[in-house]
Amino acid sequence: MGENMLEVEIAGIKMKTPVIAASGTFGFGLEYTDFIDLNKIGAISVKGTTLKPRAGNSGCRIAETPAGMLNSIGLENPGAEHFLAVTLPKLAAYNVPVIVNISGSTVEEYGELAAMLDVPGVAALEVNISCPNVKHGGLVFGTDCNSAASVTRQIKKSTKKPVIVKLSPNVTDIATMAKAVEEAGADAISLINTLLGMAIDIKSWRPVLGNTVGGLSGPCVKPVAVRMTWQVASAVQVPVIGMGGIMTGQDAIEFLLAGACAVMVGTANFVNPRAMETVAAEIKEYLLARGLKHVSELVGQVRV
Ligand SMILES: Cc1cc2nc3c(=O)[nH]c(=O)nc-3n(C[C@H](O)[C@H](O)[C@H](O)COP(=O)(O)O)c2cc1C
């Protein structure tokens, strides 16, 4: 009983469960095959990929915080060519949709990357707009509606793949940002990326992270993420994928009730590499206990 109750389809991507690996927290998936069966997860959003290889930031890159973590990895990755030549063929051995999370420093770079990745085996692109726009004095794409819309339009012109735009929470009005990227052609929206944070070592009086500031994730961000998911899902027509601090099925259900059609699990993978399996199983248990037939019966049902 309940075989298909977790199956979802978002922007044409068919998934066995609505639980997806969040970018940057699950490598390219291949690193985790000793722990979790990739064939059983909804989809994998792979490590943020750039046009050229990147070494990432120097110094300390990860710090624990109360109920979460700060990171400033700096998008370390082997680059798109390596991904296409080495990683993607290996991922083809698994029956799991591969979402490629992309980052760029100009609108043109995003377009070039999207065109390169318009190949079989890539299920969709997820666009990380939490990156500084070098042509506009380092202003982050995701904090300016016009830049976010330009990137979305350029990518839509460059690929036939579904385009998921991943929003930054470091904005005043997340719904306006969501509407801007929807109008520019986004097929789906995912949120939230990490919240900008900082920690200071009181022995040395120096910032803990080599990059001074970094992205906060984990359970501490969940209420902010649920609120933003609800605001965005209420403002747009395209499907929304929610994330931020999901550790359990109960956490995921909050995002579904807020209006997300699927969820991504990030920091939890560092605590328990099988977290996504548990989250999916707990959603299913909840549906069965409530006599519900399909996970879609939860989506957007919060009684406000
Ligand atoms: C170590 C680390 C690396 C990340 N790298 C990326 C990335 O490359 N691209 C991206 O869009 N998001 C990246 N993120 C953000 C996550 O995908 C996710 O949006 C965020 O961590 C919130 O979810 P969580 O609380 O479940 O971790 C990263 C997060 C962490 C903790």
The ligand as an SDF file (V2000), in Angstrom:
LIG
                    3D

 31 33  0  0  0  0  0  0  0  0999 V2000
   28.6630   23.4760    2.9580 C   0  0  0  0  0  0  0  0  0  0  0  0
   27.5570   24.0530    2.1250 C   0  0  0  0  0  0  0  0  0  0  0  0
   27.7660   24.2980    0.7640 C   0  0  0  0  0  0  0  0  0  0  0  0
   26.7420   24.8260   -0.0320 C   0  0  0  0  0  0  0  0  0  0  0  0
   26.9630   25.0460   -1.3620 N   0  0  0  0  0  0  0  0  0  0  0  0
   25.9490   25.5060   -2.1570 C   0  0  0  0  0  0  0  0  0  0  0  0
   26.1340   25.6750   -3.5630 C   0  0  0  0  0  0  0  0  0  0  0  0
   27.2060   25.3720   -4.1200 O   0  0  0  0  0  0  0  0  0  0  0  0
   25.1000   26.1690   -4.2990 N   0  0  0  0  0  0  0  0  0  0  0  0
   23.8990   26.4860   -3.7120 C   0  0  0  0  0  0  0  0  0  0  0  0
   22.9730   26.9160   -4.4240 O   0  0  0  0  0  0  0  0  0  0  0  0
   23.6880   26.3140   -2.3900 N   0  0  0  0  0  0  0  0  0  0  0  0
   24.6830   25.8440   -1.6020 C   0  0  0  0  0  0  0  0  0  0  0  0
   24.4650   25.6660   -0.2520 N   0  0  0  0  0  0  0  0  0  0  0  0
   23.1470   25.9860    0.3270 C   0  0  0  0  0  0  0  0  0  0  0  0
   22.2760   24.7550    0.5110 C   0  0  0  0  0  0  0  0  0  0  0  0
   22.0290   24.1030   -0.7260 O   0  0  0  0  0  0  0  0  0  0  0  0
   20.9360   25.1290    1.1890 C   0  0  0  0  0  0  0  0  0  0  0  0
   20.2960   26.0960    0.3860 O   0  0  0  0  0  0  0  0  0  0  0  0
   21.1140   25.7030    2.5800 C   0  0  0  0  0  0  0  0  0  0  0  0
   22.1820   25.0750    3.2660 O   0  0  0  0  0  0  0  0  0  0  0  0
   19.8370   25.5990    3.4300 C   0  0  0  0  0  0  0  0  0  0  0  0
   19.4470   24.2770    3.6330 O   0  0  0  0  0  0  0  0  0  0  0  0
   19.8780   23.3940    4.9350 P   0  0  0  0  0  0  0  0  0  0  0  0
   19.6010   24.2300    6.1420 O   0  0  0  0  0  0  0  0  0  0  0  0
   19.0690   22.1350    4.8440 O   0  0  0  0  0  0  0  0  0  0  0  0
   21.3470   23.1240    4.7880 O   0  0  0  0  0  0  0  0  0  0  0  0
   25.4820   25.1250    0.5630 C   0  0  0  0  0  0  0  0  0  0  0  0
   25.2760   24.8750    1.9270 C   0  0  0  0  0  0  0  0  0  0  0  0
   26.2830   24.3350    2.7020 C   0  0  0  0  0  0  0  0  0  0  0  0
   26.0210   24.0740    4.1570 C   0  0  0  0  0  0  0  0  0  0  0  0
  1  2  1  0
  2  3  1  0
  2 30  2  0
  3  4  2  0
  4  5  1  0
  4 28  1  0
  5  6  2  0
  6  7  1  0
  6 13  1  0
  7  8  2  0
  7  9  1  0
  9 10  1  0
 10 11  2  0
 10 12  1  0
 12 13  2  0
 13 14  1  0
 14 15  1  0
 14 28  1  0
 15 16  1  0
 16 17  1  0
 16 18  1  0
 18 19  1  0
 18 20  1  0
 20 21  1  0
 20 22  1  0
 22 23  1  0
 23 24  1  0
 24 25  2  0
 24 26  1  0
 24 27  1  0
 28 29  2  0
 29 30  1  0
 30 31  1  0
M  END
$$$$
